[in-house]
C-alpha cells in the first residue's frame, strides 16, 4: 500500500493554480470547467471500458484510474472544492 496522499496532488494543483506556470496542463483544466468535465467523462469511460473486458489488464486499469482521479481533482480544484469536503461527504454517508 502506498503512503502517497491525494491531498499532495490537491496541494500541487492549488499551487499551480496560484502560480500559473506557463504551459501548465493543470492550469488549463482549472481555468476551463468544460474542458475539465470532458476529461473526467473521457477518463471515466476509459476506466469503465477496461473494467468490462473479459481479461482484466491490471496495469491499464490502474493507469486509467489514475487519469480519472487526477482530472477529478483538477476539476474540483478549479471549482474551489476541497477534496476534504468530498471525504467528509463519504464519511457522512457511512453513518
N, C-alpha and C positions, 0 to 999 in steps of 0.2 A: 504494500500500500504506500502511496506517495504522501510525503509531508507537504506537498505543494498545496497552497490555498487559493481558491478562486478570488479571494479578496486581493491577492497580489496582482492578478490580471486586472481587476477593477481599479486598483491603485495606479497601475501603469496607464490605463485608459484615461483616468481622470487627469493624470499628469500631462498626457499628450493633448488632452482637450484644452488644458490651461496654457501649455507652452506652444501648441500649434506648430510643431516642426514641419518644414516644407516637405511635401510629398508623402505625408503620413496617411496610410490607408485607414488607420483607426479614426483620424480626424474626419476624413471624407465620410465615413459611416456615421459618425456622431453628428455631423453637420447636416446630413440628409436622411431624415427619418424614413422616407420612402425607400431609399437605397438599402438602408439597414434592414427594413422589413422584408424587402425582396430577397436579401441574402439569407435571412432567418428562414423564410419559406423554402428557399432553394436547398439549404443545408438540412432542414428537417425532412424534406422529400428524399434527399440522398441517403440519410440515415435509415429512413423507412424502407427504401428500396433494398439496401444492404441487409436489413433485418429480415426481409421476406425471402431472401434467396435460400434455396434448399441446402446449399453448402455454405455455412457461415464462414466468412472471412474475418477473423478477429481483428487483424491489423487494419483492414479497410473500415470496419465499423468504428474502431477507436479513432481513426483519422477523421471520419465524417462527424462523429460525435464531438470531437474537439473543435472542429469548424463551427458546428452548431452552437456550442457553449460560448465560444469567442464572439460570434456575431450577436448572440443574445445579450451578452454582457455589454458589448458596444452599443447596441440599441438601447439598453437600459440606461447606460451612462449618458448617452445623448439626450435622453428624456429626463435626466436628472433623478433617476430612481436608483436608490442604493440596493445592492444585492442583499444586504441585511434585511431590507423590507420584504423581499421575496422569501428569505429564510424564515422570517417572523410569521409570514402567512402560512407557510408549510407547517410550522410548529403549531400555529393556532388550529389548523385543520386536524392535526394529530390528536388534539384534546377531545 
